[in-house]
Amino acid sequence: MLSASMVLCVASQTHAQTAPKTNAVQQSQNTEDESSEPIKLKTITLSAERAAKNVLDVPMSISVIDRDTLDRHQVRDIQDMVRYEPGVSVDRQTSLTNPFGQLNSFNIRGVGGNRVQILVDGARVQERTTDGSRDFVDPFNMKSVEITRGPNSVLWGADALGGVVFFRTLDADDLLDGTKPWAVETKFSYDSFDKSFRKQITGAAEAGDFKILGSFGHMSSSEPDMRKARADGGIWGCPREAIWPCNKAFPMDTDAYNGLMKLQWNPSADHEFKLTGEWFERNTDVDQKYDSGAANPLYASMPAYYSFYYENESWDRSLKMQRARFALDHRWTVGASWLDEVKWNISYSPQKRDTTSTQIRNYSLLATPRREKRIQIRNYSEDFLQADVQLTSSFDLGQTSHKFIYGFAGDITKSNYDGENITTNLNTGITTVTPRQGFNFPKVDTIRADFYVQDEIKLLDERLTLTPGLRLATYSIDPTKDDGYVSLDGFEPEKLDETRLIKRLGAIYKLDDTYSVFASYGEGFKMPTAQQLFVSSTSIGATSMVEVIPNPNLKPEFVRSYEAGLRGEFNRGYFSASAFYSDYKDFIRGLQRVPGEADKYTSDNVESVKVWGIEFGGEYEVYNNIFANAALSYMRGDQRVDAGSEKTPFDGAVPLTTVLGLRYIIPDWNLETEFVGTFASGVKRRADEDAFKPSSYAVFDAYAKWSPTKHIDVNFGVENIFDKRYFPNTLTGYANTPETSSVANVNPLEMQVAPGRTFKVGATMRF
């Protein structure tokens, strides 16, 4: 389907691709002056086919969230960004083991994690580890976000099994309007959910053949407001209530920074060079109140070898996430008979996630009491060196026209997980430093080197378009043991190599000038991650209750995906309806209990996972400047663990979710208003019948944008107007009753309750 963002954008709103300096109110005024007919502007995708295309002319489902939508909804993060994207979701982490309020990866059509490719101007974003996330992107520097549903592996990498999320950063042309050689834009916004306050300043200038853009932003926030959660823990209860209620996040302070610099040089009309530097950093400090100031209740149920108790006088935890990117792009319009264009890009992007835990422990019950300061440092990094070369060739052959897009895409990724433990006896002053404990993670070099080709074939007077494509994908994963890595017997890390040919076929047939049908077939495969293959935990006893076993025999995941649909495009609106079916083989599950072993866990392959569903998106101008829109997604899925087992429900499949919106543009008042309702069915199917199943809910939001002058926009928003208490129907992994009281303490179900009524306000000023 087309996106809810598209669905919630009227035709005059998709201007981010075609008329970036004109807002919807001004555009509506111009329309009334010039003609009674609405201006029909196209929503353009640049990532779906590696070329500019109308989304209605692409044989797959694409969402385009433009800059106006990001601003109007005052999107604070990637979860907020997909609020109106049925079938796409991002969950928040709120457990005691990960108290930083991080966001998980995107989930598209029931699959997520590292199965969704996240790219910023084509550069990869760090993979998710068990104790990490992929929340490395700030929407404030983005001109648009494009979401491909289903595998787009031929063009963007074989591991894009579930889809692709492609962020496009601002360019100087997005600010410059041609009336003067410079432009400055400032933005401010406030969100009551986490008391976040954002400031951003962006400037652009041009001189001769050069254009430059610079942007810097800062965001400060506190812990999220869990106003609709219950202090007593709801159906789980709250064993820790006397220490810290189950409806409050720990005190948290976050500061995030983003910076972007671009220098563009056009020595001639045929050449464009672009040098980019991007920087993102988020620092979060948490005062972990649970286990502070009281005897640690977790140890009450420990085995006999935990013969001591301690009090945490304090427990401070911090997280630093950083992503940098340095890139050089070149576009050459060749104009030869056999070659239209050459584009190449090289980029380097170091990314890291560092955590520090500082505890002051009082062992007052020991025969010789002592106080300790324990610092635990864990650092995970991925450094990407990428290269991409794309060529485009167009020609006619008989009654057909062809547009070939072909090239090379490769990267070298260096992954490293390290850390240390620093313990200081505060009675004696003696400090002991030991290597990391817990997860053993070798250094890993991953090399991807792929060749791809796609041919867009138009025939039957361009009524039929066929798009076949191939990608030869090669992987090499090479682990190296460092001083801190301890191998388990029989599980020495070894190099793995894999080569696959990935296929794709898309088709669009225009029934007439209004209606078209489309169909597509796509494949994808994904190698296991380094963590799934090589990570182990050998420290059983005083520091760990479980043992993690690596699984070097994991098979790559593979998917075949099918989609078909009907589209219509009118003067006053559009619609797109489609059905899809995805068949995954050797689906990888993370950290499953080893059969017959109570305390051993490993990753394994599931025989098959099948997900199918329907999607719809549409909008229509029902009256002058009044737009009604709708989007929905319905999924159902089954899994089979092995060939001899019965089918069970696949928990990733999300039940029916519908978004309905009404938007009114009032040109005389320079005002845009929007009312949105989200209607979600409750969960009925889970692989475990005792699993918690969220109930159905309806949530309503309202937004307004007022432009008192052409240089100022003021945005207001109220989300969850009626303060509805609900659990998102995307929530998985929780039982109706906790397995143990420790589970209820560490990861309360109540902390998964969705935000209550939230207020947003923001302003943009242009000079």
KEBATI-313419 format. One record per residue (C-alpha): x, y, z negated; residue in three letters. Coordinates in steps of 0.05 Angstrom, whole numbers, padded with zeros to 5 digits, always signed. Layout:
REM KEBATI-313419
XYZAla ...
//
This chain:
REM KEBATI-313419
+00000+00000+00000Met +00019+00072+00003Leu +00040+00102-00061Ser -00002+00131-00116Ala +00043+00191-00110Ser +00024+00195-00037Met -00047+00179-00058Val -00044+00235-00108Leu -00013+00282-00057Cys -00058+00316-00008Val -00034+00324+00064Ala -00012+00394+00050Ser +00029+00369-00009Gln +00077+00325+00028Thr +00114+00388+00047His +00178+00365+00015Ala +00198+00334+00081Gln +00170+00385+00129Thr +00160+00453+00096Ala +00200+00455+00032Pro +00192+00529+00017Lys +00116+00532+00019Thr +00073+00508-00038Asn +00004+00478-00030Ala -00033+00541-00050Val +00005+00584+00000Gln -00004+00531+00053Gln -00079+00529+00041Ser -00082+00605+00047Gln -00045+00602+00113Asn -00092+00547+00137Thr -00154+00588+00123Glu -00125+00647+00160Asp -00105+00609+00222Glu -00156+00553+00231Ser -00214+00517+00199Ser -00181+00451+00214Glu -00133+00423+00161Pro -00060+00419+00179Ile -00039+00346+00181Lys +00033+00338+00157Leu +00068+00271+00156Lys +00099+00239+00095Thr +00168+00220+00117Ile +00212+00163+00092Thr +00287+00163+00106Leu +00306+00100+00069Ser +00256+00048+00095Ala +00286+00044+00165Glu +00351+00083+00153Arg +00319+00138+00197Ala +00264+00189+00190Ala +00196+00155+00198Lys +00124+00170+00181Asn +00106+00121+00125Val +00044+00100+00164Leu +00090+00077+00221Asp +00132+00031+00177Val +00113-00043+00174Pro +00120-00048+00099Met +00093-00013+00037Ser +00129+00051+00019Ile +00118+00104-00034Ser +00147+00174-00027Val +00145+00218-00089Ile +00164+00288-00067Asp +00194+00344-00107Arg +00128+00381-00114Asp +00097+00321-00147Thr +00157+00312-00194Leu +00150+00385-00214Asp +00074+00387-00219Arg +00072+00326-00264His +00135+00349-00302Gln +00166+00281-00296Val +00213+00270-00355Arg +00243+00202-00337Asp +00236+00142-00291Ile +00178+00114-00331Gln +00139+00179-00324Asp +00157+00179-00250Met +00117+00116-00234Val +00057+00131-00279Arg +00011+00133-00218Tyr +00044+00077-00180Glu +00001+00015-00189Pro +00045-00047-00180Gly +00107-00009-00202Val +00126-00001-00276Ser +00182+00015-00324Val +00179-00009-00397Asp +00210+00024-00457Arg +00257-00013-00506Gln +00239-00001-00579Thr +00269-00059-00618Ser +00313-00056-00679Leu +00371-00087-00640Thr +00364-00032-00587Asn +00334+00028-00622Pro +00354+00081-00571Phe +00288+00088-00535Gly +00320+00066-00469Gln +00280+00048-00408Leu +00286-00018-00372Asn +00293-00025-00297Ser +00237-00018-00247Phe +00188-00075-00240Asn +00158-00081-00170Ile +00105-00132-00152Arg +00119-00171-00215Gly +00195-00176-00212Val +00245-00128-00241Gly +00312-00123-00275Gly +00369-00130-00226Asn +00323-00156-00172Arg +00305-00084-00155Val +00359-00045-00119Gln +00368+00026-00148Ile +00406+00074-00103Leu +00424+00148-00109Val +00439+00175-00040Asp +00456+00103-00022Gly +00503+00091-00082Ala +00488+00033-00129Arg +00467+00041-00201Val +00495-00004-00256Gln +00463-00072-00267Glu +00425-00087-00331Arg +00457-00129-00385Thr +00421-00162-00444Thr +00436-00104-00490Asp +00431-00049-00437Gly +00387-00014-00386Ser +00390+00018-00317Arg +00364+00086-00339Asp +00421+00125-00309Phe +00383+00175-00266Val +00354+00244-00283Asp +00295+00263-00237Pro +00310+00337-00244Phe +00362+00338-00188Asn +00320+00297-00140Met +00285+00323-00078Lys +00246+00257-00070Ser +00242+00185-00092Val +00225+00129-00043Glu +00200+00062-00068Ile +00198+00002-00022Thr +00154-00055-00045Arg +00180-00124-00027Gly +00249-00143-00001Pro +00284-00093+00044Asn +00347-00135+00043Ser +00367-00128+00116Val +00381-00054+00111Leu +00397-00043+00038Trp +00428-00106+00010Gly +00408-00179+00003Ala +00397-00171-00072Asp +00338-00123-00063Ala +00289-00181-00077Leu +00233-00141-00109Gly +00244-00076-00073Gly +00286-00013-00068Val +00283+00052-00108Val +00320+00105-00069Phe +00334+00173-00102Phe +00351+00231-00055Arg +00388+00289-00088Thr +00378+00362-00071Leu +00413+00396-00013Asp +00426+00470-00002Ala +00371+00472+00051Asp +00320+00454-00002Asp +00331+00523-00034Leu +00352+00567+00024Leu +00293+00596+00063Asp +00329+00633+00118Gly +00313+00703+00092Thr +00378+00712+00054Lys +00443+00674+00048Pro +00433+00653-00024Trp +00379+00627-00071Ala +00374+00612-00146Val +00322+00570-00181Glu +00312+00560-00256Thr +00267+00509-00290Lys +00242+00499-00361Phe +00197+00445-00389Ser +00172+00418-00455Tyr +00141+00349-00469Asp +00108+00335-00536Ser +00119+00259-00531Phe +00192+00264-00552Asp +00196+00339-00564Lys +00241+00343-00503Ser +00261+00411-00477Phe +00295+00417-00409Arg +00333+00473-00376Lys +00359+00471-00305Gln +00392+00522-00260Ile +00406+00510-00187Thr +00439+00555-00136Gly +00454+00552-00062Ala +00490+00595-00012Ala +00512+00594+00060Glu +00569+00629+00096Ala +00586+00614+00168Gly +00590+00539+00179Asp +00589+00524+00104Phe +00533+00513+00054Lys +00542+00499-00020Ile +00495+00477-00075Leu +00508+00474-00150Gly +00462+00451-00205Ser +00468+00441-00280Phe +00416+00418-00330Gly +00409+00400-00403His +00355+00362-00441Met +00348+00355-00516Ser +00297+00308-00549Ser +00278+00272-00612Ser +00249+00204-00628Glu +00184+00187-00590Pro +00118+00202-00623Asp +00084+00135-00637Met +00020+00169-00661Arg -00026+00112-00639Lys +00014+00056-00671Ala -00007+00030-00740Arg +00038+00034-00800Ala +00013-00033-00826Asp +00036-00069-00762Gly -00033-00084-00735Gly -00046-00158-00719Ile +00026-00175-00736Trp +00029-00141-00803Gly +00091-00103-00825Cys +00137-00140-00873Pro +00184-00080-00873Arg +00130-00029-00889Glu +00159-00012-00958Ala +00225+00006-00925Ile +00203+00036-00858Trp +00133+00035-00828Pro +00120-00002-00763Cys +00091+00059-00728Asn +00152+00104-00732Lys +00215+00105-00690Ala +00279+00117-00728Phe +00303+00190-00729Pro +00336+00203-00663Met +00372+00260-00628Asp +00387+00258-00554Thr +00425+00306-00510Asp +00429+00294-00435Ala +00468+00332-00382Tyr +00466+00330-00307Asn +00508+00365-00255Gly +00508+00365-00179Leu +00555+00399-00129Met +00550+00394-00054Lys +00592+00426+00000Leu +00567+00420+00071Gln +00606+00437+00133Trp +00577+00440+00204Asn +00635+00455+00250Pro +00588+00444+00309Ser +00517+00423+00323Ala +00541+00351+00332Asp +00579+00343+00266His +00560+00349+00193Glu +00607+00335+00135Phe +00583+00333+00064Lys +00624+00327+00000Leu +00584+00310-00063Thr +00601+00307-00137Gly +00548+00284-00186Glu +00551+00274-00261Trp +00501+00247-00312Phe +00511+00237-00386Glu +00462+00220-00442Arg +00483+00217-00516Asn +00435+00188-00567Thr +00446+00185-00642Asp +00400+00142-00686Val +00394+00140-00762Asp +00373+00068-00770Gln +00331+00071-00833Lys +00311-00002-00836Tyr +00363-00041-00877Asp +00384+00025-00908Ser +00382+00035-00983Gly +00355-00034-01000Ala +00381-00105-01003Ala +00381-00131-00932Asn +00316-00172-00926Pro +00340-00207-00863Leu +00389-00248-00905Tyr +00335-00275-00951Ala +00319-00330-00901Ser +00391-00344-00879Met +00425-00412-00887Pro +00464-00428-00949Ala +00530-00402-00922Tyr +00501-00331-00927Tyr +00514-00330-01002Ser +00519-00255-01010Phe +00474-00194-01004Tyr +00493-00123-00989Tyr +00460-00055-00987Glu +00468-00010-00927Asn +00480+00058-00957Glu +00475+00086-00886Ser +00473+00059-00815Trp +00487+00107-00758Asp +00484+00083-00686Arg +00502+00119-00622Ser +00496+00107-00548Leu +00532+00143-00492Lys +00511+00131-00420Met +00551+00161-00363Gln +00546+00158-00287Arg +00590+00197-00240Ala +00591+00197-00164Arg +00639+00226-00114Phe +00620+00218-00041Ala +00640+00239+00029Leu +00589+00235+00085Asp +00596+00248+00159His +00542+00250+00212Arg +00562+00253+00285Trp +00510+00262+00339Thr +00545+00228+00397Val +00492+00234+00451Gly +00524+00181+00495Ala +00483+00135+00539Ser +00499+00076+00494Trp +00507+00110+00426Leu +00462+00163+00395Asp +00492+00174+00327Glu +00545+00151+00278Val +00539+00161+00203Lys +00590+00139+00152Trp +00596+00146+00078Asn +00648+00129+00025Ile +00634+00137-00049Ser +00664+00122-00117Tyr +00617+00116-00176Ser +00643+00098-00246Pro +00588+00082-00295Gln +00590+00061-00368Lys +00548+00047-00429Arg +00583+00055-00497Asp +00551+00038-00564Thr +00579+00050-00633Thr +00550+00025-00699Ser +00575+00053-00765Thr +00552+00022-00830Gln +00570+00037-00903Ile +00558-00029-00939Arg +00556-00040-01014Asn +00569-00112-01035Tyr +00547-00101-01107Ser +00528-00173-01122Leu +00596-00204-01108Leu +00642-00226-01164Ala +00687-00170-01142Thr +00641-00115-01115Pro +00666-00073-01057Arg +00643-00020-01009Arg +00659-00025-00935Glu +00656+00020-00875Lys +00643-00024-00814Arg +00649+00006-00744Ile +00628-00037-00685Gln +00645-00012-00615Ile +00618-00043-00551Arg +00632-00015-00482Asn +00605-00040-00416Tyr +00627-00009-00350Ser +00616-00019-00276Glu +00658+00020-00225Asp +00633+00020-00153Phe +00675+00035-00091Leu +00627+00034-00032Gln +00631+00043+00043Ala +00575+00047+00094Asp +00579+00055+00169Val +00514+00062+00209Gln +00507+00067+00285Leu +00444+00082+00324Thr +00434+00065+00398Ser +00371+00077+00439Ser +00355+00054+00509Phe +00299+00029+00554Asp +00296-00042+00581Leu +00241-00054+00632Gly +00175-00036+00600Gln +00204-00034+00530Thr +00244+00017+00491Ser +00295-00003+00438His +00326+00032+00379Lys +00384-00007+00348Phe +00408+00009+00279Ile +00470-00031+00260Tyr +00531-00027+00218Gly +00571-00048+00157Phe +00557-00040+00082Ala +00605-00063+00029Gly +00629-00049-00041Asp +00679-00070-00093Ile +00650-00071-00163Thr +00694-00078-00225Lys +00655-00099-00288Ser +00684-00099-00358Asn +00656-00110-00427Tyr +00701-00096-00486Asp +00700-00071-00557Gly +00728-00079-00626Glu +00708-00082-00699Asn +00740-00035-00749Ile +00729-00052-00823Thr +00755-00008-00879Thr +00752-00030-00952Asn +00733+00035-00986Leu +00758+00009-01053Asn +00828-00007-01028Thr +00833+00036-00966Gly +00856-00024-00924Ile +00832-00023-00851Thr +00826-00085-00808Thr +00816-00083-00732Val +00792-00145-00696Thr +00772-00157-00623Pro +00699-00157-00605Arg +00655-00212-00633Gln +00591-00240-00606Gly +00588-00239-00530Phe +00651-00261-00492Asn +00651-00226-00425Phe +00709-00233-00376Pro +00730-00178-00329Lys +00696-00189-00262Val +00710-00164-00192Asp +00650-00169-00145Thr +00659-00158-00070Ile +00600-00150-00023Arg +00614-00144+00052Ala +00553-00144+00096Asp +00538-00133+00170Phe +00468-00114+00191Tyr +00429-00101+00255Val +00357-00081+00268Gln +00321-00068+00333Asp +00258-00026+00337Glu +00223-00049+00401Ile +00164-00010+00429Lys +00121-00041+00484Leu +00050-00040+00512Leu +00055+00036+00522Asp +00083+00041+00451Glu +00020+00012+00420Arg +00060-00047+00394Leu +00124-00040+00354Thr +00166-00100+00334Leu +00224-00093+00286Thr +00268-00155+00279Pro +00330-00151+00236Gly +00388-00193+00210Leu +00439-00184+00155Arg +00500-00228+00144Leu +00511-00221+00069Ala +00575-00244+00034Thr +00588-00246-00040Tyr +00651-00259-00080Ser +00649-00259-00156Ile +00718-00267-00187Asp +00725-00269-00264Pro +00790-00255-00301Thr +00801-00273-00374Lys +00828-00217-00416Asp +00856-00220-00486Asp +00787-00215-00518Gly +00754-00270-00477Tyr +00748-00339-00510Val +00726-00396-00464Ser +00681-00451-00488Leu +00708-00521-00474Asp +00684-00543-00405Gly +00661-00473-00385Phe +00723-00440-00356Glu +00701-00381-00312Pro +00714-00395-00238Glu +00709-00354-00174Lys +00645-00361-00134Leu +00634-00345-00060Asp +00570-00345-00021Glu +00548-00325+00050Thr +00476-00321+00074Arg +00440-00297+00136Leu +00379-00256+00117Ile +00322-00246+00166Lys +00266-00195+00174Arg +00210-00184+00224Leu +00159-00127+00223Gly +00103-00109+00271Ala +00053-00052+00279Ile -00003-00052+00330Tyr -00043+00012+00342Lys -00115-00007+00355Leu -00129+00065+00375Asp -00107+00135+00354Asp -00137+00124+00285Thr -00128+00052+00263Tyr -00069+00005+00263Ser -00052-00064+00235Val +00016-00085+00209Phe +00051-00147+00186Ala +00120-00163+00160Ser +00164-00221+00138Tyr +00225-00210+00096Gly +00278-00250+00060Glu +00327-00236+00004Gly +00377-00273-00039Phe +00412-00252-00103Lys +00473-00282-00135Met +00470-00292-00211Pro +00500-00235-00250Thr +00567-00240-00283Ala +00533-00241-00351Gln +00489-00300-00331Gln +00548-00339-00304Leu +00604-00326-00353Phe +00580-00295-00419Val +00585-00339-00481Ser +00582-00331-00556Ser +00628-00374-00597Thr +00620-00340-00664Ser +00570-00383-00701Ile +00563-00375-00775Gly +00580-00311-00811Ala +00566-00265-00754Thr +00516-00301-00709Ser +00458-00349-00716Met +00456-00372-00643Val +00505-00395-00591Glu +00502-00370-00519Val +00525-00420-00467Ile +00547-00396-00398Pro +00517-00430-00337Asn +00567-00430-00279Pro +00520-00477-00241Asn +00465-00425-00233Leu +00438-00423-00162Lys +00426-00357-00124Pro +00354-00333-00123Glu +00319-00332-00056Phe +00253-00302-00033Val +00209-00304+00027Arg +00157-00249+00029Ser +00097-00239+00074Tyr +00052-00178+00081Glu -00005-00156+00126Ala -00051-00097+00126Gly -00097-00046+00159Leu -00085+00030+00161Arg -00125+00090+00183Gly -00102+00161+00194Glu -00153+00218+00202Phe -00152+00293+00206Asn -00174+00297+00134Arg -00142+00236+00103Gly -00115+00166+00109Tyr -00118+00097+00078Phe -00075+00035+00076Ser -00098-00034+00052Ala -00052-00094+00049Ser -00042-00164+00020Ala +00024-00195+00003Phe +00053-00263-00016Tyr +00123-00273-00045Ser +00154-00342-00054Asp +00216-00344-00099Tyr +00261-00404-00104Lys +00311-00416-00161Asp +00284-00357-00200Phe +00333-00343-00258Ile +00309-00338-00329Arg +00353-00305-00381Gly +00374-00340-00446Leu +00327-00399-00452Gln +00334-00449-00508Arg +00376-00509-00487Val +00333-00573-00491Pro +00348-00611-00554Gly +00390-00555-00584Glu +00358-00511-00637Ala +00408-00454-00635Asp +00437-00456-00565Lys +00413-00412-00507Tyr +00431-00406-00434Thr +00405-00378-00368Ser +00371-00427-00321Asp +00336-00433-00254Asn +00261-00441-00246Val +00240-00485-00188Glu +00192-00434-00159Ser +00154-00370-00173Val +00098-00348-00128Lys +00065-00279-00132Val +00009-00254-00088Trp -00037-00195-00089Gly -00072-00137-00055Ile -00056-00062-00053Glu -00094-00001-00030Phe -00080+00073-00024Gly -00120+00129+00007Gly -00142+00201+00003Glu -00194+00244+00037Tyr -00210+00318+00038Glu -00283+00314+00018Val -00293+00389+00023Tyr -00248+00449+00036Asn -00188+00442-00011Asn -00220+00386-00051Ile -00184+00320-00045Phe -00206+00252-00072Ala -00155+00197-00076Asn -00148+00125-00099Ala -00095+00072-00108Ala -00099+00001-00135Leu -00057-00061-00144Ser -00077-00131-00163Tyr -00029-00189-00173Met -00032-00262-00191Arg +00026-00309-00199Gly +00046-00380-00217Asp +00112-00413-00234Gln +00138-00484-00235Arg +00198-00497-00279Val +00220-00559-00243Asp +00194-00605-00188Ala +00159-00651-00237Gly +00126-00599-00281Ser +00057-00568-00278Glu +00044-00498-00253Lys +00037-00444-00306Thr +00020-00371-00300Pro +00076-00323-00282Phe +00076-00269-00334Asp +00105-00216-00289Gly +00041-00212-00246Ala +00001-00151-00269Val -00075-00153-00267Pro -00118-00102-00230Leu -00097-00030-00241Thr -00132+00028-00207Thr -00115+00102-00204Val -00169+00151-00183Leu -00156+00225-00174Gly -00191+00290-00156Leu -00151+00351-00136Arg -00176+00422-00124Tyr -00135+00478-00094Ile -00162+00549-00108Ile -00123+00596-00062Pro -00156+00660-00088Asp -00130+00645-00158Trp -00063+00615-00135Asn -00084+00553-00174Leu -00081+00478-00165Glu -00118+00431-00212Thr -00116+00356-00216Glu -00154+00303-00256Phe -00130+00231-00256Val -00159+00168-00286Gly -00121+00102-00294Thr -00164+00040-00303Phe -00128-00025-00322Ala -00157-00094-00330Ser -00137-00135-00390Gly -00089-00194-00386Val -00123-00261-00382Lys -00066-00308-00361Arg +00000-00322-00395Arg +00048-00381-00390Ala +00042-00388-00466Asp -00031-00390-00488Glu -00010-00361-00555Asp +00021-00300-00522Ala -00006-00230-00537Phe -00051-00207-00481Lys -00065-00132-00476Pro -00138-00112-00469Ser -00167-00068-00414Ser -00164+00007-00420Tyr -00180+00073-00385Ala -00135+00134-00393Val -00148+00204-00365Phe -00098+00260-00350Asp -00104+00331-00325Ala -00054+00379-00292Tyr -00054+00450-00269Ala -00005+00492-00229Lys -00011+00568-00228Trp +00032+00611-00183Ser +00023+00684-00205Pro +00074+00704-00153Thr +00109+00668-00096Lys +00171+00666-00141His +00140+00635-00203Ile +00103+00570-00216Asp +00074+00552-00284Val +00054+00479-00297Asn +00009+00451-00351Phe -00009+00379-00366Gly -00047+00337-00415Val -00037+00261-00411Glu -00083+00212-00447Asn -00133+00268-00459Ile -00178+00227-00505Phe -00120+00199-00546Asp -00134+00127-00527Lys -00098+00072-00565Arg -00076+00017-00517Tyr -00021-00031-00499Phe +00002-00027-00426Pro -00021-00087-00385Asn +00051-00095-00362Thr +00073-00116-00433Leu +00102-00186-00437Thr +00144-00227-00485Gly +00102-00220-00549Tyr +00062-00273-00586Ala -00004-00263-00621Asn +00032-00278-00686Thr +00107-00267-00697Pro +00150-00330-00700Glu +00182-00307-00765Thr +00179-00246-00810Ser +00248-00227-00783Ser +00217-00219-00713Val +00163-00174-00742Ala +00216-00133-00777Asn +00264-00126-00718Val +00215-00117-00661Asn +00145-00096-00686Pro +00089-00105-00635Leu +00061-00038-00655Glu +00121-00002-00627Met +00097-00024-00558Gln +00034+00018-00562Val +00029+00069-00506Ala +00037+00144-00521Pro -00024+00181-00547Gly -00046+00250-00525Arg +00014+00286-00496Thr +00022+00359-00476Phe +00068+00385-00422Lys +00085+00456-00402Val +00137+00481-00353Gly +00158+00539-00309Ala +00199+00548-00246Thr +00228+00615-00224Met +00260+00628-00157Arg +00305+00687-00140Phe 
//
